[in-house]
Amino acid sequence: MDIKEYKCPNCGGAVQFDSSSQMMKCPYCDTEFEIEALEEYQKELAVPTAENYDSWAADYRANEWQEGELDCLTTGSCPSCGAELMGDENTAAMVCPSCGNTQIVMRRLDGILKPDYVIPFKLDKNSAAEALRNFYNGKRLLPESFKEENHINEIQGVYLPFWLYDASAQAHVCYRATRTRMWSDANYNYTKTDHYSVIRDGSMAFEKIPVDGSEKMDDAHMDSIEPFNYDEKKEFQTAFLSGYLAEKYDMDADSCKDRASRRIKNSLEGELTRTVTGYTSVRTESSQVNIRSGRVNYAMFPVWVLNTKHKDTNHQFLMNGQTGLLAGSLPVDTGKAWKYRLRFTGIIGAVLCSILYLLRYFIPADASDIMYNIHEYHLFIAIGLFVVGFALGLYCVHTWIKEMNTARLKTQADTYIVPGSFNLKIKRDRFLYSTITKIRRQTQTTGGGKYSGGGRMGGRK
């Protein structure tokens, strides 16, 4: 026979039936619950907390190469990093976009699926070089030697492999939410907190979420040059590769689907969370996301790969060959960073201390208790103001350092939501119990009392 144990939503203790009140009561925090409300709450918590992607059913039907299409394509393997590249029959040498190696061994192309789509290059090599020069502008922490000595070693136009995922997803999320109200009387300050169980269940559809199929290319760089304009995609033809390189995928659709699934999960959960309003605090207790009806397409997207060197370190930048969006990481001059930190400390500290001095000079010490304290402890206050200046300097320089690297992993798939597909199926907010805390009001710090009382679940608020 199964034995059911009820947990207190307030403290987690084992709840027991109290014969005197005919309610469920926690012996640890004295909170009382209506039996029906507690039963419903236990059922809601029975939803599994683990992410569930097992229902993802990718539907991918590979296109076959037509007779003669492979005759004008060759492939090369980089001996340095192993990247697989494609070129046309006239390609005599390749520069690897992953590591910059130029010694590529050419051979006949085989063992690769034919892409469904291609987005042609829209921007040329000069546009890529100009975008990188503009990327340098305004970077206060960029080393002077990088500006003076740096030159672009290589610019390669490359078609990079992407898997495009279509999917619909359904999520069931349980939240714990609170509403807080405060009041006072002559002796105490009171805080009443109402606790709620909030359930949201909904679905949403996504279309063509891109995940790069190249293990060698940095995922953060690849994510940061999204989105591509799908309105300009074409059915793949080998003629689009003429004059450019193309990298073979080395991660298949099954290997990449987890990245798409995480983005789907975060977007759907975020959409459901936005429907939970009117509360003081909200936290997620459990979440289950099922992804299904997935179809996958294989596409080649245009990317300009720019490699530069500074002090024997290679810096790579990627630019979307269709939209011009550029991502990369610049070196940081640590000497400049500390110079700006100290400069901010001096300037801000001097300004604040000058204000402090003027207050001491123009306002008599006996004008108020505050001014008396300023006169009495002006040295310690001045030191504190310089510390404030240093903290502000740290914050500003930290912001500038973040600007040096624009490569960020995508965690959402909001751009790829099918318009109007969000369907909120369940929206339920259930009151659980209340807690009241009172703190004795005192004019001086001579000790105080604090009382935390229990509440009733499912009762009147």
C-alpha positions in Angstrom: 0.0 0.0 0.0 1.4 3.4 -1.0 1.8 5.9 1.9 1.3 9.5 1.0 3.2 12.3 2.8 2.2 15.9 2.6 4.9 18.6 2.8 4.2 22.0 4.2 4.5 24.7 1.5 5.8 27.1 4.1 8.6 25.2 5.8 8.8 21.8 4.1 7.8 19.9 7.2 5.5 16.9 7.3 1.9 18.1 7.6 -0.5 16.2 9.8 -4.3 16.2 10.3 -5.4 18.3 13.3 -8.6 16.9 14.8 -9.4 20.0 16.8 -9.5 22.3 13.8 -10.4 19.6 11.2 -7.6 21.0 9.0 -4.1 19.9 8.0 -1.6 21.5 10.3 2.2 21.8 10.3 3.6 21.0 13.7 6.8 23.0 13.0 5.4 26.4 11.9 1.8 26.0 13.0 0.5 26.9 9.5 -3.0 25.5 8.8 -4.3 24.3 5.4 -7.6 23.4 3.9 -7.5 19.7 2.9 -8.8 20.3 -0.6 -6.3 23.1 -1.2 -3.4 21.0 0.0 -4.4 18.1 -2.2 -4.5 20.3 -5.3 -1.2 21.8 -4.4 0.4 18.4 -4.1 -1.0 17.4 -7.5 0.5 20.5 -9.1 3.9 19.7 -7.7 3.8 16.3 -9.2 4.8 17.7 -12.6 8.4 16.5 -13.3 11.1 19.1 -12.8 13.5 17.7 -15.4 13.7 19.1 -18.8 12.1 16.7 -21.3 13.3 16.8 -24.9 12.5 13.2 -25.7 9.5 14.1 -27.8 11.6 16.0 -30.3 11.0 14.3 -33.5 13.3 15.8 -36.1 12.0 15.4 -39.7 14.8 15.7 -42.1 14.8 14.4 -45.6 18.2 14.8 -47.2 18.3 16.2 -50.7 20.3 14.2 -53.2 23.0 15.7 -55.4 21.9 15.8 -59.1 24.1 14.3 -61.7 27.1 16.5 -62.6 26.6 18.9 -59.6 29.6 17.5 -57.7 31.9 17.7 -60.8 32.6 21.4 -60.2 33.2 21.1 -56.4 36.2 20.0 -54.5 37.0 19.8 -50.8 40.0 20.4 -48.7 41.1 19.3 -45.3 43.1 21.7 -43.1 46.1 19.8 -41.7 46.3 22.2 -38.7 42.8 22.1 -37.3 41.0 19.5 -39.5 38.3 21.8 -40.8 36.7 20.6 -44.0 36.3 23.3 -46.7 34.7 23.3 -50.2 35.7 25.3 -53.2 35.0 25.3 -56.9 37.0 23.5 -59.6 39.2 26.6 -60.1 40.2 27.0 -56.4 44.0 26.5 -56.3 44.5 27.4 -52.6 42.4 28.0 -49.5 42.9 29.8 -46.3 41.2 28.1 -43.4 38.7 30.4 -41.7 39.1 28.6 -38.4 42.9 28.9 -37.9 44.3 30.8 -40.8 46.3 27.9 -42.3 46.9 28.2 -46.0 48.2 24.7 -46.9 45.0 22.9 -47.9 45.0 19.6 -49.8 42.3 19.5 -52.4 40.4 16.4 -53.4 37.0 15.4 -54.9 34.0 16.3 -52.8 32.1 13.4 -51.3 30.2 12.3 -48.2 28.1 15.5 -47.7 24.4 16.3 -47.9 23.2 18.8 -50.4 21.9 22.0 -48.7 18.3 23.0 -49.0 18.9 26.7 -49.0 21.6 29.3 -49.5 21.6 33.0 -48.7 23.9 34.7 -51.3 26.6 37.2 -50.3 25.3 40.7 -50.3 28.3 42.7 -49.0 31.8 42.5 -50.5 35.3 42.3 -49.0 35.7 46.1 -48.8 32.5 46.4 -46.7 34.0 43.8 -44.3 37.3 45.6 -44.0 35.4 48.9 -43.4 33.2 47.3 -40.8 36.2 46.1 -38.8 37.8 49.6 -38.9 34.6 51.1 -37.6 34.6 48.4 -34.9 37.8 49.9 -33.5 36.4 53.4 -33.2 35.5 54.5 -29.6 37.3 51.6 -27.9 39.2 53.5 -25.2 41.1 50.4 -23.9 42.4 49.3 -27.3 46.3 49.2 -27.3 47.9 51.9 -29.4 50.2 49.3 -30.9 47.2 47.4 -32.2 45.9 50.5 -34.0 49.4 51.3 -35.4 50.7 47.8 -36.3 47.5 45.9 -36.9 46.6 45.0 -40.4 44.1 42.5 -41.7 46.0 39.4 -42.6 43.3 37.7 -44.4 39.7 38.2 -45.4 37.8 35.1 -46.6 34.2 35.0 -47.8 32.9 31.6 -46.6 29.5 29.9 -46.7 29.1 28.3 -43.3 26.8 25.4 -42.5 23.7 25.9 -40.4 20.9 23.6 -39.3 17.5 25.3 -39.3 15.0 23.8 -36.8 11.2 24.1 -37.0 9.4 23.0 -33.8 6.3 23.4 -31.6 6.7 23.3 -27.9 4.4 23.0 -24.9 5.4 23.9 -21.3 3.8 23.3 -17.9 5.3 25.6 -15.3 4.6 25.9 -11.5 5.5 29.1 -9.7 5.4 30.2 -6.1 4.3 33.8 -5.8 3.8 36.3 -2.9 2.0 39.5 -2.3 3.2 41.7 0.6 1.3 44.3 2.6 2.7 46.4 5.5 1.0 48.6 8.2 1.8 49.9 11.7 0.1 50.7 14.9 1.4 52.4 18.1 3.6 49.5 19.1 4.4 47.3 16.1 5.2 47.3 12.4 3.4 44.5 10.6 4.1 42.7 7.4 1.5 40.3 5.9 2.6 38.0 3.1 0.1 36.0 1.1 1.5 32.9 -0.7 0.1 31.6 -3.9 0.5 28.6 -6.2 0.6 29.8 -9.8 0.2 27.4 -12.8 0.8 28.3 -16.4 0.5 25.9 -19.3 1.0 27.0 -22.9 2.4 26.3 -26.3 4.3 28.1 -29.0 5.7 27.4 -32.5 9.1 28.3 -33.8 10.5 28.4 -37.3 14.0 28.0 -38.7 16.1 28.5 -35.5 19.7 28.5 -36.8 22.5 26.4 -35.2 25.9 26.3 -36.9 27.1 22.9 -37.9 30.8 23.7 -37.6 32.6 22.5 -34.5 35.7 24.6 -35.3 33.9 27.9 -35.4 33.2 29.6 -32.1 29.5 29.3 -31.2 29.4 32.7 -29.5 30.7 34.4 -32.6 28.3 32.5 -34.8 25.3 33.3 -32.6 26.2 37.0 -32.5 25.9 37.6 -36.2 22.3 36.5 -36.2 19.7 37.1 -37.5 19.8 36.4 -41.3 17.0 37.6 -43.5 15.3 34.5 -44.6 13.2 36.4 -47.2 16.4 36.4 -49.4 17.1 32.7 -49.1 17.4 30.7 -52.4 17.2 27.1 -53.3 20.8 25.8 -53.3 22.7 25.8 -56.5 26.5 25.2 -56.8 26.8 28.5 -58.8 26.4 30.5 -55.6 29.7 29.0 -54.3 31.7 30.4 -57.2 34.4 32.7 -55.9 33.9 31.8 -52.3 34.8 29.0 -49.9 32.3 26.8 -48.1 32.8 24.8 -44.9 31.4 21.3 -44.6 29.4 20.6 -41.5 31.1 18.3 -39.0 28.2 18.2 -36.5 25.0 16.6 -37.8 21.4 17.8 -37.0 21.1 15.4 -34.1 24.3 16.7 -32.5 23.1 20.4 -32.7 19.4 20.0 -31.7 20.2 20.5 -27.9 21.3 24.1 -28.6 18.0 24.8 -30.4 16.0 23.1 -27.6 17.6 25.2 -24.9 16.7 28.4 -26.8 13.1 27.2 -27.3 12.7 26.3 -23.7 14.0 29.6 -22.5 11.7 31.6 -24.8 8.6 29.6 -24.0 9.2 29.8 -20.2 9.9 33.5 -20.5 6.6 34.1 -22.4 4.7 32.2 -19.7 6.5 34.1 -16.9 5.4 37.4 -18.4 1.8 36.4 -17.8 2.4 36.1 -14.0 1.7 39.7 -12.9 0.5 41.5 -9.8 2.8 39.8 -7.3 5.6 41.0 -5.1 7.9 38.1 -5.9 7.7 35.1 -8.3 10.0 32.0 -8.4 9.8 28.9 -10.5 9.1 25.6 -8.6 9.0 23.2 -11.5 9.0 23.2 -15.3 8.4 20.7 -18.0 9.0 21.5 -21.6 8.1 19.1 -24.5 9.3 19.9 -28.0 7.8 18.0 -30.9 7.0 18.0 -34.6 10.5 19.3 -35.5 11.6 19.6 -39.1 15.2 20.4 -39.9 16.7 22.1 -43.0 20.3 22.4 -44.0 21.5 25.8 -45.3 24.6 27.7 -46.2 24.9 31.3 -44.9 27.4 33.9 -46.0 30.1 35.0 -43.5 33.2 37.2 -44.0 36.0 35.8 -41.8 38.6 38.4 -40.9 41.9 37.4 -39.2 44.3 39.9 -37.6 47.4 39.5 -35.5 48.7 41.4 -32.5 51.9 40.3 -30.6 51.7 36.9 -32.2 48.1 36.4 -31.1 45.5 35.8 -33.7 42.2 37.7 -33.4 39.3 36.5 -35.5 36.2 38.5 -36.4 33.0 37.3 -38.2 30.7 39.5 -40.3 27.3 38.6 -41.6 27.8 38.7 -45.3 24.1 39.7 -45.8 23.4 42.2 -43.0 26.9 43.5 -42.1 26.6 42.6 -38.3 30.1 42.0 -37.0 31.3 40.1 -33.9 34.7 39.7 -32.4 37.0 40.3 -29.4 39.6 43.0 -29.2 42.7 43.0 -26.9 42.5 45.1 -23.7 45.4 47.4 -22.7 45.6 46.7 -18.9 47.8 49.8 -18.4 45.1 52.0 -19.9 42.4 50.3 -17.8 44.2 51.1 -14.5 44.9 54.6 -15.7 41.2 55.2 -16.2 40.4 53.6 -12.9 42.8 56.0 -11.0 41.6 58.9 -13.1 38.0 58.4 -12.2 39.1 58.0 -8.5 40.9 61.3 -8.6 38.3 63.3 -10.5 35.2 62.0 -8.7 36.9 62.0 -5.3 38.2 65.6 -5.8 34.8 66.8 -6.8 33.0 65.2 -3.8 35.7 66.4 -1.4 35.5 70.0 -2.8 31.7 69.9 -2.1 32.5 68.7 1.4 35.0 71.5 2.0 32.5 74.1 0.7 29.9 72.8 3.1 32.3 73.0 6.0 33.4 76.5 5.0 30.1 78.2 4.4 27.8 76.4 7.0 28.7 76.8 10.7 29.3 73.6 12.6 26.5 74.3 15.0 23.9 74.7 12.2 22.8 71.1 12.5 23.8 67.8 13.8 24.7 66.7 10.3 27.1 69.6 9.8 28.6 68.9 13.2 29.4 65.4 12.1 30.9 66.6 8.9 33.2 69.0 10.7 34.1 66.3 13.3 34.8 63.4 10.9 35.7 65.2 7.6 38.9 63.1 7.1 37.1 59.8 7.3 34.3 61.1 5.1 36.9 62.3 2.5 38.5 58.8 2.4 35.0 57.3 2.0 34.3 59.6 -1.0 37.5 58.5 -2.7 36.5 54.9 -2.2 33.2 55.8 -3.9 35.1 57.4 -6.8 37.2 54.2 -7.1 34.1 52.0 -7.2 32.6 54.2 -9.9 35.8 54.0 -11.9 35.8 50.2 -11.6 32.2 50.1 -12.9 32.9 52.4 -15.9 36.1 50.5 -16.9 34.3 47.2 -16.6 31.6 48.5 -19.0 34.3 49.4 -21.5 36.0 46.0 -21.2 32.7 44.3 -22.0 32.4 46.5 -25.2 35.7 45.0 -26.4 34.0 41.6 -26.9 30.7 41.5 -28.8 30.5 37.7 -29.1 27.6 36.4 -27.0 25.9 33.0 -27.0 22.1 33.3 -27.7 19.9 31.9 -25.0 16.5 32.8 -26.5 14.7 32.0 -29.7 12.4 35.0 -29.6 13.3 36.1 -33.2 12.1 32.8 -34.6 8.6 32.6 -32.9 5.8 32.1 -35.4 3.6 35.2 -35.0 0.4 34.6 -33.2 1.4 31.0 -32.2 1.5 31.5 -28.4 -1.5 29.8 -26.8 -2.0 30.1 -23.0 -4.0 26.9 -22.1 -4.0 27.1 -18.3 -3.8 30.2 -16.2 -4.5 29.3 -12.5 -3.6 31.3 -9.4 -4.4 29.6 -6.1 -4.1 31.2 -2.7 -2.2 28.9 -0.3 -1.7 30.6 3.1 -0.7 33.8 4.8 2.1 34.7 7.2 2.2 37.8 9.5 5.4 39.2 11.0 5.4 42.0 13.5 8.4 44.0 14.8 8.2 46.2 17.9 8.6 49.9 17.1 11.4 51.5 19.1 13.0 54.9 19.0 16.4 53.6 20.2 18.2 50.4 19.5 17.7 48.6 22.9 16.6 45.3 21.5 13.3 44.2 20.1 10.9 41.4 19.7 9.9 39.6 16.5 6.9 37.3 16.1 6.1 35.2 13.1 2.6 33.8 13.0 1.2 31.0 10.9 -1.6 31.3 8.4 -4.4 29.3 6.8 -4.2 27.7 3.5 -7.3 28.1 1.3 -9.0 30.4 3.9 -10.2 33.9 3.6 -7.6 36.5 2.9 
